[in-house]
Amino acid sequence: MRDPFKIDHPTCISFSGGRTSAYMLWRVLQANAGLPSETLVCFANTGKEVAATLRFVRDCAEQWHVPIHWLEYRPTPPGFAVVDFNSASREGEPFEALIHKRQYLPNPVARGCTTSLKIRPMHKFVRSLGWTEWDQFIGIRADEQRRVAKIRARGHSTESASESMCMPLAEAGITVRDVTAFWDTQPFNLELLTVNGRTLEGNCDLCFVKPRGQRLALIKARPETATWWIRMESLNLASKPSGARFRADGPTYAELARFAASQGDLFDPGDEPIGCYCGD
């Protein structure tokens, strides 16, 4: 039986900065006795990643002796910048640059942020190295059936037909229990709270696809995280001169911050986030 983690074609490993994609990277290193030639590991930073995520990406590279390319969106050609742990944005600069360029706030109907801040910078970086066709390894597990079915039906990236989407974790039958068991035995870990296999603070700190109660709980724990989101919703954008919102079906971030300061914790760990490419 073919080992889904064995690499024999040019491959870009999409590393979200979470435990699942990190476990996928570790399995690739084990299956290939290190990182194969013509293989890239890429992490796209939005500038709104939690600090622990950035430390975790750095630690994986150092602990496993594997090069990880840190990328960020830029609004001018070539459309990306190569950064590192020290120079990576931490105040939402890439995300804000995208908002100013597009003149609208991403939302559940027209997200765009994942594509523009993560997928396209990776594609542009890979193409800048002269690659024309490659496999893209993404950290989707076997217990994420809907995401697996959707990606398998499409077969390639929404951005490029030359990029074949590969889900080695799903092929190997890996579930969140396997990922959790692995990290329980490691000398380092992602220092973020996990409930039922979900990393509550993962990806952008107050991402609008997170359930309302979860965002409230996160603001209550760290009120300062709401500042950037409130400021973005106060921008005068050409597409909507006033009242621009990340979500029109609920309170603004300013309202969430006020409620979090005055009320109890409404977080329900059973709430489901909207599916997103960002992954864990």
N, C-alpha and C positions, 0 to 999 in steps of 0.2 A: 504494500500500500504506500502510495506517495506521501511523503511528509509535507504538509502544506506550508511549513516554515522554511523549507529548503528553497534557496533562491538560485536560479540559473538564467535569469534575464535581468536587464537593467531594471532596477526597482527603487522606488521612493517610498520610504516608510513614514507615514504620517503619524507624528507623535503629538498627541493633544496636550500632554502634560499630566495626564491622569494615570491611575494605577493600571487600568486595562490596557491602554496602549503601551505603557512601560513593560507590562508583562509580555505583550506581543513581541516587543523588541528583545527582551531577554530570551524568549524562545527562538527567535531568529538567530541570535548569537550562539545559542547552544546547538542548534541544528546545523550551523555552517562553520563551527569552530572559529567564531569571530564574525566580524562584518565582512561580507563578500565584496569583492571588487565590483564596481558599477552598482553600488548600493548607497543611497543617501538616506540619512535620517533628518527629517525637517520638523521644526517646531515653529509655528507662526504665532507671534505674540500680538495681542490686540491692544496692549497697554492697560487693560482692565483685568488682567489675570491677578488672582490672589497671590501675595508674596510667596506663600508656601509652594505654589505651583512652580514658580521660577526657581526656587531652591531645589525642588524635586528634579526638575529637568537638568539642572547643573549637577546634582548628586548622581543621577543615572549615568551621565557622561563620565564623571570622575570615577565612580565605583566600578563601572563595567569597561572603562577604557575604550569608549566608543565616541567618535566625533558626532556631535549633533549641531546641525546648522540652524541658527536662530534667525528668523526672518520677520520683517514687519512691512506692512502696507505703506506705500508712499503714493501721493496723488500725482506725482510727475514721473516721467520715464526714468528708469525701467519699470517702475511700479512696485518696487520692493527695495528694502535695504537689508544688508546682512549686519546683524548686531551680535552681542553676546550677553552674558549674565550681567556684567557691569554697565553696559551701555543700553540695555533694553529699556523701553519706555515703561513707566510705572504710573503715569497720570492720565492714561487714556488718549495720548496724543495721536496714535494711528487711527483709532476709532473716531475721534473728533475730526481729524482731517478728512475722513471718508464722509462724515455727515455734512461738513461744509462743502465738499465737492458735489455731493449728490443733492444737497439742499432738501433733504427730508430725513426724518428719523426712521430707522428700520422698525418694523412692527410684525406681528404674527402673520399678517397677510402678505406683506412685501418685506421680507427680512433683509436679504442682500448682504448683511454684515458677515455671515460665515463665508459666503462665496468670495466677497471682496477682500476680507481681512485675513482669511486663511487659505482657501483653495487657490485663488488666482496668484497670490505671491509665491506659493509653492510651485505652481506651474511655470510661472515666469522665471523663477530661479533655475528650475530644472532645464528649461529651454535655453537659458543663457549659457549653460554648460555644453550646449550642442546636442542635447537629447531630443529625439523626435518621437520615439515610442517607448513606453515603459509600463511596468506594473506598479500599481499604487496599493500598498498594504495599509488597510485601515482597521482600527481596533473595534470591530463589531463582534460581539459574542454570540454563541449559539442560542442563548436565552433571550435574545433581542429579535424574535422571529419576524416582526413586521418590518424592521429595518433591513434584515437579511433578505427577505422576499423582495422588497422594493429595489434594492441594489442589484440583486441577481437578475431581476427582470430587465433592468436597464443595461447591465453588463459593463458600462464604461462611465466615466465621469460626466456630469452634466455640462462640464466646461470643455471637454476634449474627448473626441472619439479615439484619440491615439493613446489614451490612458486606460488600461484595463484595471478594473477595481477588484482587489483580492481581499478576502476575509479569512485569513488562516485560522483565527480563533474559532469562528463559526464552523469551518470545515473540520476542525479537530474536536468539536463538541465541547469547547470550553465555556463554562458558565461563571457567573459572579462568585459562586462558592469556590471555584478553583482559583480565581484571581485573589480572593480574600485569603485563602489558605496559603498561597504563595507568599504574600506580603507579610503574613504573620510570622514567617520564618526568616525574614530578611533583616540585616543589620541596620537598614534605614528604611524610611517609608514616607509617603505623602502625609504631611502633618495637617490634614483636614478631616473634619468629622464625617463619618459615614454612617448612614442608617439604611438597613436592608440592602446594602450593596450600592447605595447612591451616595455620591460625594456631594453633600449639600452646598458647599461653597465653591465647587469646581467651576472651571471656565470663567467667563466674565462675572465679577463679584455679585452684581445684582441684575443679571441678565433677565430681560423681560419675559423669556419663555419659562422661567421658574414660577411655580405657583405663588399666588399672592401671599398666602400665609408663610411660605418659606422666605420670601423677600422681607416680609415684616419681621420675622425672627432674626434674619441676618442684620437688618438695620438696627434692631433693638440691641444686638450684641456689639455692633460697631457702627454707631450713628454716622461717622464721618464718611462711610462708603456711599451714602446717599447723595453727597454734595455734587459729584460729577453728573449724576443722572438728573438731578434737579436742574442743574445749569443747562444741560442739553435740552431739556423740555422748555426752558425759558428763551431759547434762541429764536430769533425771527428768521424763518426760513422761507425761501421764495415759494415753495410748494404749499406752505401753510403759514401765513404771516404771524398768526397768533394761535396759541393753544396747541402747538405741536406735541404729540404724545407718542410714547413707545407702545402704549396699549390704550385703545379707546374704550375698552370694555371693563374698565376698572379705575381706581383712583390714580392720580398722578403720583410721582415719586415724592413730591413735596407733601402731599396728603398722607402717603404712607409713613413718611418720616415723622409727621406730627402725631399720627396715630400710634406709632411705635413708642414715641416718647411718653404718651399719656395712658396707654392701655397695656394689657397683658399680652402674652405670647399666643398668637393665633395659629402657629405652625402646626399643620397636620401632616405627619410623615406619610400618610396615605395619598396625599395629593399627587397627581401625575404632572410632570412637566411636559411641555410641547416637545416633540421629537426634534433633534437638531444634529447636524453633521459634526458639531464640535466634539461630541463624544465624551467619554470619561477618561 
